[in-house]
């Protein structure tokens, strides 16, 4: 589950995930670090609306038009919210990894 969420939310860096999702314990440790950082970023760096939309989109596997109908929003607003949330997570994760001085 963690790998699926990480892969979905970190679309921007698939090569990075491929590199760290190997079978060695070092790679598993790295993946755990990334997953913890992702969870922290979701909790602290996203707006409540962004968290809600990402939850519906990735965890509940709803389509954008379904989320739009549920939240009484335009589908383009939902798309934009997802795009901005992913960009915010990308920025947060890069900062977090640099802060930890992780070399991948």
N, C-alpha and C positions, 0 to 999 in steps of 0.2 A: 504494500500500500504506500509506504513512504517513497519508494522509488517512482511509483506512478505519479504521485502528487508532485514530487520534485521535478520529474520529467515534463509534466504538463505546465507547471508554473515557470519552469526555466527553459522554455522553448528556445530562448535566445542563445543558449550555450550548450547544445546537445553534445558536441565533441568533448567538452569538459566532463559531462556526466558519464559519457561512454568510457572515458579514461579512468574515472574513480569508481565505477561500479563493477570492477573486476572481482575475482575470487579471493585475492589475498586479504589477510586481516588488516593490513595497512590501508588498503582501498576501502574496506568496510568501515574502518575508523573515519576515514575521510568523508565517506558518504554520510555517516552519522553526524559529523560536524556540520555538513551542509544542510542536513535535514533539521537539526536543531536551530541553525541560523535561519532557515526558511520559516520555521514555526514562530520563532521570535519576531522576525520581520513582519509576518502576517499579523501577529498580535499587536505590535507596537507601531508599525509604519503605515499601515493602511487605514483609510477612513472606514467607519462602520458600513457605509454603503458599498465600498469596494470589497470588504470582507464578505458581506452578504451576497453580492453578485458572484464573486469567485466561488463561494461555497455552493451556490446553486448551479453554477456552470460546471465546475470540476467534480465536486463530490456527489451532487444529485444528478449530474449528467443531463441537465436541462439544456434545451436549445435557446439561443438568444431571444428568439421571438416569444418563447414560452416565459422566459424571465421577464421580458418587457410587458407581457400581458399581466403577469402576476403582480408586478410592481407598478403597473399603470405608467409605464415609461415608453418612449420610442425605442425601437430596436437599435437604432444608431447610437442612442445614449448608452445602452447596455454594452454595445461593442466598444465604445469609447472608454467606458468605465473599466472594462477588462484590460484594454490596451494600456491605460494609464496605471492600473494596479500592477500589471506585469513589469512596466518600466520602473515603477517605484521599488518593486521587489528586487529587480536587477541591480539597481543602484545601491540598495541597502545591503544586498548580499556581497557585492563587490567591496563595499566599504568594510563590512564585517570580516571578510576573508583577509583583506589587507591589514586590518587591525590586529587580527590573530597572527599575522605574518605567515600565513599558510602558503606553502610552495607546492603547487600541483603541477 
